[in-house]
Amino acid sequence: MEIKKIAVIGAGISGLSIAHLLKEKYVVKVFEKESKPGGLIKCDVVQGNLYHKVGGHVFNSKRKDVLNWFWNFFDKECEFTKTIRNSSIYMPQGRIIGYPIENHIYMMEESMINRIIEDIFILVKGQKQEKTLNLEEFLISNFGKTLYEIYFKPYNQKIWKEELHEIPLSWLEGKLPMPKLEEIVFNNFIHAKETNMVHSSFFYPKYNGSQFLADRLAKDINIEYNSNINFIDGQASSWNIQGETFDSVIFCGNIKDLLSSLNGVDLPSYDNEISSLKYHGTTSVLCEIEDTPYSWIYLPDNNYDAHRIICTGNFASSNNASEKIKTATIEFTDFFEENDILQQIRKIPFSLKYITHTFTQYTYPIQNSDTRTIINSIKKELEKKAFFLLGRFAEWEYYNMDAAIGAAIDLSKKFN
């Protein structure tokens, strides 16, 4: 019997994962528009420093199947270091608070501690309440008004640039802290460290950052680089891409680009919904930074437009051009001109020195209460024609790396 052929569009973490998961049983070909693999986890080297162009990608997972699959490709002991996350919050007036903030209330000034204690008593009295549906309600009902106003609101508004009551809670499921009030109190009594988050500890390559992951996963995969697919032709029982015929297509690109390139599937009723999907880009700035012990530094202070500093120079010594400097990536939501960036980093603490920057148009998909229903309806229609969506912007889901691998594992089960 002839082996079925599958086309995968995109060699980011989603495309590379699904290609490996299917290549033993199918003929798989990956089409990638760039000259190297990685998508959002790509890195460059600038002046000898490793530059995460979007985020600071590290690996861990609570899914055992994801962990088992991932470590098939790497030597955990020789090629990676395991690091305990050491993050902080740089509050107004220069006070540095441990992260997550609810575990480090004891580090605040006394008047603020008293206000937060009052909030906790109010929350305890009103614990029996209806389920919250949006981010603002969730944050206030779980942490109180004071923590919401001084940290959660300004920080999240910087990232999402949305009114928090318009953000559905389901969108950030699995990415939000879910402590009980008694846990918050207990953790502050014992000065607890956060251990329940996915990346409270993480693995990071000793060399070349997340580009190392992409390059390794690209091995033994048939990838056609510099191939921007702008026409996918659906025929009676197959798909034609650049003159090749495939039995199935797995699309790991941006769903906003799909309808204009897709022929053979009638999805006109979704034009408006897809074109109106919201998103944000990221201006990522590589800088030198003074020596700090931190992995991430969060910036809720509205005096700065940046929302966080990712201390990638602390992830691996090889990320820095020499032992004399440390590097970090400063993130701004959406586009910033270079002059504005230079003005901003002069204001931000930790003695930042500009090296380079880049803007990536699509980094954060934004959902509303209807997004998942719409995307799932589109998936159902496409899957009737053996066409599948996978990945952050194909499914319009805020996947990190291990969630993207998990989604690929789940999709592979439909084939196997």
Secondary structure, 3 states (H helix, E strand, C coil): CCCCEEEEECCEHHHHHHHHHHCCCCEEEEECCCCCCEHHHCEEEECCEEEECCCCCCECCCCHHHHHHHCCCCCHHHHEEEEECCCEEECHHHCEEECCHHHCHHHCCHHHHHHHHHHHHHHHHCCCCCCCCEHHHHHHHHHHHHHHHHHHHHHHHHHHCCCHHHCEHHHHCCCCCCCCHHHHHHHHHHCCCCCCCCCCEEEEECCCHHHHHHHHHHCCCCEECCCCCCCEEECCCCEEECCEEECEEEECCCHHHHHHHEECCCCHHHHHHHHCCEEEEEEEEEEEECCCCCCEEECCCCCCCCCEEECHHHCCHHHCCCCCCEEEEEEEECCCCHHHHHHHHHHCCCCCEEEEEEEEEEEEEECCCCHHHHHHHHHHHHHCCCEEECCCCCCCCCCCHHHHHHHHHHHHHHHC
